Amino acid sequence: MICKRIAELAEGAEIAEAALVLPIFFMVLLGIYWFGMAFNTYATINRAAVAGARVAVAQTCSTCGNTAPLASTVVSTVTQVMQASSVNPSKIITYSPVYTNCPTGVANICTNANQNVTVCNNVQLTPPASPGAAACGVIVSFQYPYKFLLPFTSLNMQTIDLSAEAQMKGEF
């Protein structure tokens, strides 16, 4: 009789322990999921910025005057990369840090295209190249808002702005 009662109490204790541990366990799993999604979004927007910079640094042709591609072409590339990873490009936020002009004497040209992607040509890249002249090139930058959905935490419905910036040396 006593053994049966102890066994019943032990089963009740297991249920109580599970009631305490399972919500915490599921919150940890949910946190892993949402931070993984944030990391995936961050990787995607950085990949999109690099692809945009690669397009922006490619000159048209040497016999045509070697002009830089239009900002709309760069934005189109950024949009395509983001859409391929199921990230909504219409949520892009403008991000325009201040850039230093290249010492070549030609002023930098920053274009904030229709999709809030900033494309700057003829800017000094950071960090500057080791000894010698500063490297000049193209910088593509933008921000993307990411919203966490972690109920019962301070991160629930919090939005953070993920920044993407890619620099490529121009062969001008």
C-alpha positions in Angstrom: 0.0 0.0 0.0 2.8 2.4 0.9 4.7 1.5 -2.2 1.6 2.2 -4.4 1.2 5.6 -2.8 4.8 6.5 -3.3 4.5 5.5 -7.0 1.4 7.7 -7.4 3.2 10.6 -5.8 6.2 10.1 -8.1 3.9 10.2 -11.1 2.4 13.4 -9.9 5.8 14.9 -9.4 6.8 14.0 -13.0 3.7 15.8 -14.3 4.5 18.9 -12.2 8.1 18.9 -13.4 7.0 18.5 -17.0 4.5 21.4 -16.6 7.4 23.6 -15.5 10.0 22.4 -18.0 8.0 22.0 -21.2 7.1 25.7 -21.7 10.7 26.8 -21.2 11.8 24.1 -23.6 9.4 25.3 -26.2 10.4 28.9 -25.7 14.1 27.9 -26.3 13.0 26.0 -29.5 11.0 29.0 -30.7 14.0 31.3 -30.0 16.3 29.1 -31.9 13.9 29.2 -34.9 13.5 33.0 -34.9 17.2 33.7 -34.4 17.9 31.2 -37.2 15.4 33.1 -39.5 17.1 36.4 -38.6 20.5 35.0 -39.5 19.1 33.6 -42.8 17.6 37.0 -43.6 20.9 38.8 -42.7 22.9 36.4 -44.9 20.4 36.9 -47.8 20.5 40.7 -47.7 24.3 40.6 -47.6 24.4 38.3 -50.5 22.0 40.6 -52.4 24.2 43.6 -51.6 27.3 41.8 -52.9 25.5 40.8 -56.1 24.4 44.4 -56.5 27.9 45.7 -56.0 29.3 43.1 -58.5 26.8 44.5 -61.1 27.5 48.1 -60.2 31.3 47.7 -60.6 31.0 46.1 -64.0 31.5 48.7 -66.7 29.4 48.5 -69.9 32.1 48.3 -72.6 35.3 50.0 -73.4 34.3 51.1 -76.9 31.1 52.7 -75.6 32.6 55.1 -73.1 32.9 52.6 -70.2 29.9 54.0 -68.3 28.7 52.5 -65.0 25.4 50.6 -65.0 22.3 52.4 -64.0 21.2 52.2 -60.4 17.9 50.6 -61.5 20.0 47.6 -62.9 21.7 47.3 -59.5 18.4 47.4 -57.7 17.0 44.8 -60.0 19.8 42.5 -59.1 19.3 43.1 -55.4 15.6 42.4 -55.8 16.1 39.2 -57.7 18.5 37.8 -55.1 16.1 38.6 -52.3 13.1 37.2 -54.1 15.1 34.0 -54.8 15.4 33.5 -51.0 11.8 34.5 -50.3 12.7 37.8 -48.6 10.4 40.6 -49.5 12.4 43.4 -51.2 9.6 45.9 -50.8 10.5 46.3 -47.1 14.0 47.7 -47.8 14.8 50.8 -45.8 17.3 53.5 -47.0 20.7 53.3 -45.3 23.1 56.0 -46.5 26.3 56.3 -44.4 28.7 59.1 -45.3 31.4 58.1 -47.7 34.7 59.7 -48.6 35.4 60.9 -52.1 38.1 59.0 -54.0 41.3 61.0 -54.3 41.1 60.8 -58.1 39.3 64.2 -58.2 36.0 62.9 -59.5 33.2 63.4 -57.1 31.4 60.4 -55.8 27.9 59.8 -57.1 25.4 58.3 -54.7 22.0 57.3 -56.1 19.2 56.3 -53.9 17.2 54.2 -56.3 13.4 53.6 -56.2 13.8 50.6 -53.9 15.8 52.5 -51.2 19.0 50.9 -52.2 21.9 53.4 -52.1 24.5 52.9 -54.8 27.7 55.1 -54.5 30.2 55.2 -57.3 33.8 56.5 -57.0 34.1 56.3 -53.3 37.1 55.4 -51.1 36.7 51.9 -49.8 37.3 51.0 -46.1 39.6 49.9 -44.8 42.0 51.6 -47.0 44.5 49.5 -48.9 47.8 48.8 -47.3 50.6 51.2 -48.3 49.8 53.0 -51.4 46.9 54.8 -52.9 43.4 54.4 -51.5 41.2 51.9 -53.2 38.3 53.3 -55.0 35.1 51.5 -56.0 31.4 51.0 -55.5 29.4 50.6 -52.3 25.8 49.3 -52.3 24.0 49.7 -49.0 20.5 49.3 -47.5 18.7 48.1 -44.4 16.0 45.5 -43.9 13.6 45.4 -40.9 13.3 42.0 -39.1 10.5 41.4 -36.6 10.8 38.8 -33.9 7.8 36.9 -32.7 8.7 35.5 -29.3 5.7 35.5 -27.0 6.3 36.2 -23.3 9.7 37.7 -23.9 11.0 41.3 -24.3 11.8 40.5 -27.9 8.1 39.9 -28.9 7.1 42.1 -31.8 10.5 43.9 -31.6 11.9 45.1 -35.0 15.6 45.4 -35.6 17.1 46.9 -38.7 19.6 44.6 -40.4 22.2 46.6 -42.4 23.8 45.3 -45.6 26.7 47.0 -47.2 29.0 45.6 -49.9 32.1 47.2 -51.3 33.8 46.3 -54.6 37.0 47.8 -56.0 36.4 49.3 -59.4 38.7 48.7 -62.3 38.3 52.2 -63.7 
